[in-house]
């Protein structure tokens, strides 16, 4: 009963750092958006923030931690946090990060959000990250145009397992 009234810290997003390039060259002054949605905060209203890349193409966002009673509610304990980080150029949308996660921090995902480096020529990938040893899912899906490697990451392009990103860029 007391858990219903407790306010829990909910990680909407950890710190985010990344770099945007185009053919290996830094993209300067590009507007980067971070969209976060959690039904347990402001009735699920989107929290939208923007920043710009610097002269070397780097950008960052501060962590966003909120307080909510939903994690203590039997019907709200599994409400996901929806996260999206993207840029737009012309009429094209580039997704650097798109996933849903549980309300508490998951270290492997937080680590990837500190390496959000993408080239606008990269293809969008389907990444499955094993976060089970950190309180997450065995196959946590992240859609991104960032190219990551790691023993707990499997990457797919057009439903095919990617063994080397060079295979994608040379096709």
C-alpha positions in Angstrom: 0.0 0.0 0.0 2.8 2.4 0.8 4.4 1.8 -2.6 1.4 3.5 -4.2 2.4 6.9 -2.7 6.1 6.7 -3.1 7.6 8.8 -5.9 10.3 6.8 -7.8 13.1 8.3 -9.8 12.4 7.4 -13.5 15.2 7.7 -16.0 13.7 9.2 -19.1 17.2 9.4 -20.6 20.8 9.2 -19.4 23.4 11.6 -20.7 23.7 11.5 -24.5 26.8 12.3 -26.5 27.4 11.8 -30.2 28.7 13.1 -33.4 27.2 13.6 -36.8 29.2 13.3 -40.0 28.4 13.2 -43.7 30.8 11.1 -45.6 33.2 11.4 -42.7 33.0 15.2 -42.6 31.5 16.9 -39.5 28.1 18.3 -39.9 28.2 21.8 -38.3 25.1 23.5 -36.8 22.7 20.6 -37.4 19.7 20.6 -35.1 19.4 17.3 -33.1 16.1 16.4 -31.4 15.5 14.2 -28.4 11.9 13.0 -27.9 11.0 11.3 -24.6 7.5 10.0 -23.6 6.4 8.3 -20.4 2.8 7.9 -19.4 3.8 8.4 -15.8 5.0 12.0 -16.4 2.8 14.9 -17.5 0.1 12.5 -18.7 2.4 11.1 -21.4 3.1 14.5 -23.0 6.2 14.4 -25.2 9.3 15.9 -23.7 11.0 17.4 -26.8 14.5 19.0 -26.6 16.8 20.3 -29.2 20.5 21.0 -29.4 23.0 21.7 -32.3 26.2 20.1 -33.4 29.4 22.1 -32.9 32.2 22.9 -35.3 33.4 19.2 -35.1 29.9 17.7 -35.4 29.5 16.8 -31.7 26.3 17.2 -29.7 25.1 16.3 -26.2 22.0 16.2 -24.0 21.9 16.2 -20.2 20.3 13.3 -18.4 16.6 13.7 -17.7 15.4 12.0 -14.5 11.8 12.6 -13.3 9.8 11.6 -10.3 6.7 9.4 -10.7 4.4 7.2 -8.7 3.7 4.9 -11.7 6.5 2.4 -11.0 4.9 1.6 -7.7 1.4 1.1 -9.2 0.5 -2.5 -10.1 -0.9 -1.2 -13.5 2.0 1.2 -14.1 5.1 -0.7 -13.1 5.7 -1.9 -16.7 5.0 1.4 -18.6 7.9 1.9 -21.0 9.8 5.1 -21.6 9.8 5.8 -25.3 13.1 7.4 -26.5 14.0 8.8 -29.9 16.9 10.9 -31.0 17.0 12.1 -34.6 18.0 14.8 -37.1 16.2 16.1 -40.2 17.8 17.3 -43.4 15.5 18.4 -46.1 12.6 16.0 -46.1 14.7 13.1 -44.8 14.5 11.9 -41.1 17.7 10.2 -39.7 17.1 8.1 -36.6 20.1 8.0 -34.4 18.2 6.2 -31.6 14.7 4.7 -31.3 13.7 2.3 -28.5 11.5 1.8 -25.5 12.9 0.9 -22.2 11.9 0.2 -18.6 11.9 3.1 -16.1 15.2 2.4 -14.4 18.8 2.8 -15.9 20.1 0.0 -18.1 23.9 0.3 -18.3 24.5 -1.2 -21.8 21.9 1.2 -23.3 23.4 4.2 -21.3 26.8 3.3 -22.6 25.6 3.3 -26.2 24.0 6.7 -25.7 27.5 8.0 -25.0 28.6 6.8 -28.4 25.8 8.1 -30.6 28.1 8.6 -33.6 26.4 8.4 -37.0 27.3 9.3 -40.6 24.3 10.5 -42.7 25.4 8.0 -45.3 24.9 5.1 -42.9 21.9 2.7 -43.3 19.4 2.3 -40.5 20.0 -0.9 -38.6 18.1 -3.1 -36.3 20.2 -3.8 -33.2 19.4 -6.4 -30.6 21.3 -5.8 -27.4 21.4 -8.4 -24.5 20.7 -6.3 -21.4 19.4 -9.2 -19.3 22.4 -9.1 -16.9 21.5 -5.5 -16.2 17.8 -5.8 -15.5 16.7 -5.5 -19.1 15.7 -7.8 -21.9 17.7 -10.5 -23.6 16.9 -8.9 -27.0 16.5 -5.2 -26.4 15.8 -3.7 -29.8 17.3 -0.3 -30.8 16.8 1.1 -34.3 19.7 3.3 -35.2 22.0 4.4 -38.0 24.9 4.2 -35.6 27.3 1.4 -36.2 28.2 -0.4 -32.9 30.2 -3.6 -32.2 30.1 -5.6 -29.0 29.7 -9.2 -27.8 26.2 -8.4 -26.6 25.1 -6.7 -29.8 23.6 -8.4 -32.8 22.9 -6.1 -35.8 20.6 -6.8 -38.7 20.1 -5.0 -42.0 17.1 -6.0 -44.2 16.6 -9.0 -41.8 20.1 -10.3 -42.4 22.7 -10.6 -39.6 25.5 -8.1 -40.2 28.9 -9.6 -39.8 30.8 -6.5 -41.1 29.6 -2.9 -41.7 31.9 -2.8 -44.7 29.5 -5.3 -46.4 26.7 -2.8 -46.0 28.6 0.2 -47.2 30.0 -1.7 -50.2 26.6 -3.1 -51.4 
